[in-house]
Amino acid sequence: MKQSLSEKNFNMLNIILMILICIVTLYPYLNQLAISFNDGMDTMMGGITVYPRKFTTESYKAVFSNSDFLGAVFISVTRVLLSTSLSLLVVFSAAYGLTRKNLNYRKEITLFLMIPAYISAGVIPAYMLFRYLNLINSYWIYIFPGCFAFYNMVIIRSFLQEIPESIEESAKIDGANDIQIMFMIIVPLSLPVLATVALWLSVGSWNDWTTTLMYITDSDLFPLQYLMMRLIKESETAQQMALEATMNKSANVIVSKPTSESVKAATLILTTLPIILVYPFLQKYFIKGVVLGAVKE
């Protein structure tokens, strides 16, 4: 089909706009990647764009040299896998149950679940509750408190309401019970929305370090994100001390090559890389799940 001049101009404008958006989106990440591989002292001079001026891996060596690094990686990975799996099971089960028309007091149960989503008791009551449940300084503090999220349940329930009832009726005629229908029919049909919610849960769990800050003091339970945060703070403190010593004209001042800025960049790359590698495989489910899950509510 031949395009009019206005259509060609519109398409060209769209292409230019998309290219600009890609540049604006990618540049900060590529800049941090370049800084992470650049010499720390050279980075302090500025001017680093998307390629390292003096290539080095000292910043990554500083991160990996931490004796608690492997343990923190194990805590973070297992935390993401367990919390995401358990939360999906709990939220999907709740959403499936609330779509059953023969469930009594469905509206009341939904209201009961919705109230805590808008009204929070605060940090102190939560801390007292977790202490009573012996979750303080426990690995399970990462798993159990976040099992249920009302918003995720609503998204999944909205998606399930779009599935034709005739599918379930046919399964019941063939002798399937509700549990069999749920796991053998509804779950496979719900992969798009499950992948969407799983991505949300995984990213939130992977990036969270405030839980450790408030409820964990045992260093063996520190996740990667909290360890990286402490490493950045320590690096910044050392850099500030070196700068103050230089300004005071102290003799024999040695500034570490992996500066706080370069260590911070290396930390950012390491903590975001897993999500960046996983997201392309879930992107199509992510888009479809959000759109279909929000159609009806």
Phi, psi and omega per residue, in radians:
M1 nan 2.359 3.118
K2 -1.350 2.412 -3.130
Q3 -1.748 2.506 3.075
S4 -1.317 2.937 -3.128
L5 -1.089 -0.679 3.131
S6 -1.158 -0.661 3.097
E7 -1.157 -0.694 3.104
K8 -1.128 -0.726 3.115
N9 -1.121 -0.694 3.135
F10 -1.130 -0.773 3.120
N11 -1.121 -0.697 3.119
M12 -1.125 -0.704 3.105
L13 -1.115 -0.691 3.096
N14 -1.093 -0.756 -3.137
I15 -1.101 -0.794 3.124
I16 -1.078 -0.735 -3.139
L17 -1.117 -0.735 3.134
M18 -1.149 -0.677 3.107
I19 -1.110 -0.745 3.120
L20 -1.105 -0.722 3.121
I21 -1.106 -0.723 3.111
C22 -1.087 -0.745 -3.138
I23 -1.111 -0.825 -3.130
V24 -1.094 -0.600 -3.112
T25 -1.338 -0.739 -3.030
L26 -1.431 -0.542 -3.023
Y27 -1.011 -0.832 -3.126
P28 -1.023 -0.676 -3.132
Y29 -1.220 -0.773 3.109
L30 -1.116 -0.596 3.095
N31 -1.122 -0.777 3.113
Q32 -1.173 -0.601 3.073
L33 -1.115 -0.733 3.106
A34 -1.136 -0.743 3.129
I35 -1.108 -0.663 -3.116
S36 -1.139 -0.491 3.131
F37 -1.734 0.034 -3.130
N38 -1.681 2.672 3.084
D39 -1.036 2.300 -3.045
G40 -1.050 -0.752 -3.140
M41 -1.165 -0.637 3.107
D42 -1.208 -0.591 3.115
T43 -1.086 -0.596 -3.123
M44 -1.112 -0.338 3.110
M45 -1.360 -0.271 3.129
G46 1.451 3.131 3.080
G47 1.550 0.090 3.119
I48 -1.385 2.260 -3.135
T49 -1.906 -1.737 -3.098
V50 -2.071 0.186 3.082
Y51 -2.503 2.502 -3.127
P52 -1.251 2.387 3.131
R53 -1.387 -0.702 3.074
K54 -2.234 1.697 -3.017
F55 -1.162 2.347 3.062
T56 -2.806 2.737 3.099
T57 -1.956 0.334 -3.088
E58 -1.068 -0.640 -3.125
S59 -1.121 -0.739 3.115
Y60 -1.221 -0.601 3.075
K61 -1.113 -0.658 3.116
A62 -1.124 -0.638 3.124
V63 -1.252 -0.836 -3.078
F64 -1.284 -0.330 -3.126
S65 -1.283 -0.239 3.094
N66 -1.116 2.208 -3.043
S67 -1.141 -0.392 -3.113
D68 -1.636 0.114 -3.010
F69 -1.115 -0.885 -3.077
L70 -1.110 -0.704 3.092
G71 -1.101 -0.670 3.124
A72 -1.164 -0.680 3.089
V73 -1.075 -0.755 3.132
F74 -1.077 -0.773 3.131
I75 -1.080 -0.784 -3.099
S76 -1.137 -0.787 -3.085
V77 -1.164 -0.845 -3.131
T78 -1.153 -0.596 3.111
R79 -1.098 -0.795 -3.135
V80 -1.099 -0.791 -3.097
L81 -1.132 -0.828 -3.093
L82 -1.221 -0.827 -3.090
S83 -1.143 -0.688 3.124
T84 -1.162 -0.785 -3.129
S85 -1.116 -0.828 -3.112
L86 -1.176 -0.700 3.138
S87 -1.135 -0.713 3.087
L88 -1.062 -0.741 -3.141
L89 -1.100 -0.802 -3.105
V90 -1.172 -0.842 -3.072
V91 -1.177 -0.739 3.136
F92 -1.147 -0.705 3.125
S93 -1.088 -0.747 3.113
A94 -1.127 -0.756 3.137
A95 -1.122 -0.720 3.137
Y96 -1.132 -0.734 3.134
G97 -1.110 -0.675 -3.105
L98 -1.331 -0.133 3.044
T99 -1.603 -0.100 3.140
R100 -1.361 2.125 -3.096
K101 -1.222 -0.385 -3.141
N102 -1.547 0.109 3.092
L103 -1.422 2.132 -3.138
N104 -1.279 2.541 3.068
Y105 1.046 0.709 3.132
R106 -1.083 -0.779 -3.115
K107 -1.141 -0.703 3.132
E108 -1.146 -0.700 3.119
I109 -1.146 -0.720 3.108
T110 -1.085 -0.749 3.106
L111 -1.100 -0.727 3.128
F112 -1.081 -0.668 3.125
L113 -1.337 -0.439 -3.078
M114 -1.376 -0.567 -3.055
I115 -0.985 -0.849 3.133
P116 -1.111 -0.349 3.121
A117 -1.247 -0.403 -3.133
Y118 -1.844 -0.450 -3.085
I119 -2.127 1.994 -3.139
S120 -1.869 2.456 -3.130
A121 -1.275 -0.458 3.140
G122 1.927 3.094 -3.039
V123 -1.258 -0.754 -3.056
I124 -1.114 -0.858 3.063
P125 -1.058 -0.647 3.112
A126 -1.105 -0.739 3.121
Y127 -1.097 -0.742 3.129
M128 -1.113 -0.690 3.125
L129 -1.144 -0.805 -3.134
F130 -1.135 -0.617 3.090
R131 -1.159 -0.713 3.106
Y132 -1.100 -0.582 -3.135
L133 -1.533 0.085 -3.139
N134 1.043 0.670 3.112
L135 -1.728 -0.175 3.100
I136 -1.206 2.330 -3.074
N137 1.002 0.639 3.082
S138 -2.186 2.517 3.119
Y139 -1.052 -0.522 -3.032
W140 -1.295 -0.144 3.034
I141 -1.115 -0.422 3.107
Y142 -1.395 -0.304 -2.967
I143 -1.853 -1.000 -2.939
F144 -1.252 -0.795 -3.047
P145 -1.041 -0.486 -3.094
G146 -1.754 0.329 -3.072
C147 -1.140 -0.608 -3.061
F148 -2.087 2.298 3.043
A149 -2.316 2.118 -3.047
F150 -1.064 -0.704 -3.109
Y151 -1.071 -0.779 3.130
N152 -1.118 -0.641 3.115
M153 -1.122 -0.701 3.133
V154 -1.126 -0.741 3.124
I155 -1.063 -0.791 -3.132
I156 -1.193 -0.707 3.140
R157 -1.104 -0.707 3.110
S158 -1.089 -0.675 3.098
F159 -1.141 -0.774 -3.113
L160 -1.120 -0.551 3.130
Q161 -1.190 -0.292 3.111
E162 -1.468 -0.233 -3.136
I163 -1.324 2.237 -3.100
P164 -1.030 2.376 3.128
E165 -1.150 -0.414 -3.109
S166 -1.080 -0.490 3.120
I167 -1.138 -0.787 3.133
E168 -1.201 -0.676 3.138
E169 -1.093 -0.692 3.107
S170 -1.123 -0.690 3.125
A171 -1.151 -0.678 3.127
K172 -1.169 -0.614 3.083
I173 -1.103 -0.587 3.121
D174 -1.399 -0.010 3.044
G175 1.753 0.152 -3.125
A176 -1.405 2.454 3.059
N177 -1.600 -3.128 -3.054
D178 -1.112 -0.679 -3.136
I179 -1.148 -0.766 3.115
Q180 -1.116 -0.714 3.114
I181 -1.095 -0.727 -3.105
M182 -1.082 -0.894 -3.012
F183 -1.478 -0.499 -3.050
M184 -1.693 -0.350 -3.090
I185 -2.122 -0.948 -3.033
I186 -1.205 -0.769 -3.121
V187 -1.042 -0.858 3.103
P188 -1.045 -0.615 3.126
L189 -1.272 -0.327 -3.059
S190 -1.748 0.234 -3.109
L191 -0.978 -0.688 3.131
P192 -1.037 -0.854 -3.108
V193 -1.265 -0.560 3.088
L194 -1.162 -0.695 3.098
A195 -1.139 -0.655 3.110
T196 -1.094 -0.901 -3.133
V197 -1.138 -0.654 3.112
A198 -1.082 -0.665 3.104
L199 -1.149 -0.760 3.091
W200 -1.033 -0.827 -3.098
L201 -1.136 -0.725 -3.106
S202 -1.136 -0.788 3.139
V203 -1.114 -0.766 3.135
G204 -1.103 -0.746 3.132
S205 -1.205 -0.694 -3.123
W206 -1.161 -0.639 -3.075
N207 -1.509 -0.238 -3.023
D208 -1.282 2.229 2.991
W209 -2.279 -0.152 -3.130
T210 -1.209 -0.528 3.080
T211 -1.050 -0.753 3.099
T212 -1.134 -0.721 -3.128
L213 -1.036 -0.678 -3.028
M214 -1.600 -0.509 -2.953
Y215 -2.162 -0.093 -3.057
I216 -2.170 2.289 3.013
T217 -2.119 -0.211 3.124
D218 -1.343 2.046 -3.079
S219 -1.120 -0.383 3.120
D220 -1.235 -0.247 -3.123
L221 -1.861 0.153 3.126
F222 -1.253 2.244 3.045
P223 -1.395 3.028 -3.087
L224 -1.074 -0.710 -3.075
Q225 -1.137 -0.710 3.125
Y226 -1.215 -0.680 3.108
L227 -1.115 -0.710 3.112
M228 -1.155 -0.672 3.105
M229 -1.083 -0.758 3.120
R230 -1.151 -0.668 3.127
L231 -1.101 -0.715 3.107
I232 -1.109 -0.789 -3.133
K233 -1.090 -0.734 3.123
E234 -1.140 -0.701 3.128
S235 -1.147 -0.719 3.114
E236 -1.124 -0.684 3.122
T237 -1.121 -0.778 3.120
A238 -1.113 -0.665 3.132
Q239 -1.171 -0.687 3.127
Q240 -1.155 -0.690 3.105
M241 -1.123 -0.704 3.123
A242 -1.159 -0.679 3.127
L243 -1.148 -0.728 3.109
E244 -1.132 -0.675 3.107
A245 -1.140 -0.645 3.114
T246 -1.160 -0.735 3.134
M247 -1.153 -0.517 3.103
N248 -1.498 0.080 3.100
K249 1.041 0.720 3.080
S250 -1.293 2.568 -3.117
A251 -1.428 2.696 3.054
N252 0.970 0.724 3.095
V253 -1.436 2.212 -3.125
I254 -2.059 2.115 3.104
V255 -1.709 2.242 -3.113
S256 -1.093 2.412 3.138
K257 -1.089 -0.826 3.034
P258 -1.336 1.586 -3.090
T259 -1.255 3.010 -3.126
S260 -1.039 -0.628 -3.131
E261 -1.174 -0.745 -3.129
S262 -1.245 -0.670 3.096
V263 -1.151 -0.677 3.104
K264 -1.079 -0.731 3.129
A265 -1.149 -0.749 3.115
A266 -1.104 -0.680 3.101
T267 -1.097 -0.770 3.129
L268 -1.052 -0.772 -3.135
I269 -1.105 -0.785 -3.091
L270 -1.156 -0.654 -3.083
T271 -1.412 -0.382 -3.140
T272 -1.718 -0.308 -3.061
L273 -1.032 -0.793 -3.134
P274 -1.017 -0.749 3.141
I275 -1.161 -0.678 3.132
I276 -1.127 -0.618 3.141
L277 -1.289 -0.550 -3.090
V278 -1.447 -0.632 -2.994
Y279 -0.985 -0.751 -3.117
P280 -1.002 -0.544 -3.129
F281 -1.341 -0.333 -3.125
L282 -1.871 -0.001 -3.004
Q283 -1.061 -0.799 -3.090
K284 -1.141 -0.647 3.076
Y285 -1.216 -0.624 -3.119
F286 -1.051 -0.872 -3.107
I287 -1.149 -0.819 -3.113
K288 -1.137 -0.703 -3.117
G289 -1.148 -0.730 3.138
V290 -1.140 -0.776 -3.090
V291 -1.142 -0.869 -3.083
L292 -1.252 -0.590 -3.123
G293 -1.244 -0.281 -3.101
A294 -1.866 0.118 -3.083
V295 -1.231 -0.733 -3.012
K296 -2.294 2.121 3.066
E297 -2.754 nan nan
